[in-house]
Amino acid sequence: RGYVLHGGDFTGFLRAYSPGTLEEREATGASDAYLTRWTPSGELEWVKRFASDGGSLCKGVAVNATGQIFVTGNFSGSLALESRSLEYEGGLAKILLWLGED
């Protein structure tokens, strides 16, 4: 399909820019994980932030043959996702997120 996914983590502010588009996110924890998707022509399509009060890290991104996106990483405390949150009070939790089709 030609899309590019880029994931990582940040502190302070994340600024993702392509001509005509600027997306900004502010970290709410020690660090926040993020995932961006870029079109084949280099345009920013979307930014997803995974915020945790104790910190979150994006460790890997994969896409399977049918276009489903998976993200692996760590978080501690409460992880805020788009429509729900996950709680973990035992230190650092491992996570695998399925984001659906790209």
C-alpha positions as CSV (number, residue, x, y, z in Angstrom):
1,R,0.0,0.0,0.0
2,G,3.0,2.2,0.3
3,Y,2.2,3.9,3.7
4,V,5.0,4.6,6.2
5,L,4.4,4.0,9.9
6,H,6.8,5.6,12.4
7,G,6.6,5.0,16.1
8,G,8.6,6.1,19.1
9,D,8.3,8.0,22.4
10,F,8.7,11.7,23.3
11,T,8.8,14.1,26.2
12,G,7.6,17.7,26.0
13,F,6.0,18.2,22.6
14,L,5.7,16.0,19.5
15,R,5.5,18.0,16.3
16,A,4.8,16.0,13.1
17,Y,4.8,18.2,9.9
18,S,4.2,17.8,6.2
19,P,3.4,20.6,3.8
20,G,0.1,22.1,4.9
21,T,-0.2,19.9,8.0
22,L,1.1,20.3,11.5
23,E,0.1,18.0,14.3
24,E,1.2,18.7,17.8
25,R,0.8,16.6,20.9
26,E,2.0,17.3,24.5
27,A,3.4,14.5,26.6
28,T,1.4,14.0,29.8
29,G,3.6,11.5,31.6
30,A,7.3,10.9,32.0
31,S,7.2,10.0,28.2
32,D,4.4,9.3,25.8
33,A,4.4,6.7,23.0
34,Y,3.2,7.7,19.5
35,L,2.6,6.3,16.0
36,T,2.4,8.4,12.8
37,R,1.2,7.3,9.4
38,W,2.5,8.9,6.2
39,T,1.1,8.5,2.7
40,P,3.2,7.3,-0.2
41,S,3.6,10.9,-1.3
42,G,5.0,12.0,2.1
43,E,1.8,13.6,3.5
44,L,1.1,13.1,7.2
45,E,-2.1,11.2,7.5
46,W,-2.5,10.8,11.3
47,V,-0.8,10.8,14.7
48,K,-1.8,8.6,17.6
49,R,-0.5,9.3,21.1
50,F,-0.6,6.7,23.8
51,A,-0.3,8.6,27.1
52,S,0.5,7.1,30.5
53,D,0.9,9.0,33.8
54,G,3.9,6.8,34.6
55,G,5.3,6.8,31.1
56,S,4.8,4.8,27.9
57,L,7.3,3.6,25.2
58,C,6.7,2.3,21.7
59,K,9.1,-0.6,21.1
60,G,7.9,-1.9,17.8
61,V,5.4,-1.6,14.9
62,A,4.2,-4.3,12.5
63,V,1.7,-4.6,9.7
64,N,0.4,-8.0,8.6
65,A,-0.5,-9.2,5.1
66,T,-4.1,-7.9,5.5
67,G,-3.0,-4.4,6.6
68,Q,-3.7,-4.7,10.3
69,I,-1.4,-2.6,12.5
70,F,0.2,-3.8,15.7
71,V,2.2,-1.8,18.2
72,T,4.3,-3.2,21.1
73,G,5.6,-1.3,24.0
74,N,5.7,-0.7,27.8
75,F,3.7,1.5,30.1
76,S,3.2,2.1,33.8
77,G,0.3,3.5,35.7
78,S,-2.8,4.3,33.6
79,L,-2.5,4.2,29.8
80,A,-5.0,6.4,27.9
81,L,-6.0,5.0,24.5
82,E,-8.5,6.6,22.1
83,S,-11.7,5.4,23.8
84,R,-10.5,3.5,26.9
85,S,-7.8,3.2,29.4
86,L,-5.7,0.4,30.9
87,E,-4.5,0.3,34.5
88,Y,-1.4,-1.4,35.8
89,E,0.0,-0.8,39.3
90,G,2.8,-3.4,39.4
91,G,5.6,-1.4,37.8
92,L,6.2,-1.7,34.1
93,A,3.6,-3.5,31.9
94,K,4.2,-4.9,28.4
95,I,1.5,-4.2,25.9
96,L,0.5,-5.3,22.4
97,L,-2.1,-3.0,20.7
98,W,-4.1,-3.9,17.6
99,L,-5.1,-0.8,15.8
100,G,-7.2,-2.4,13.0
101,E,-6.5,-2.1,9.3
102,D,-4.4,0.6,7.9
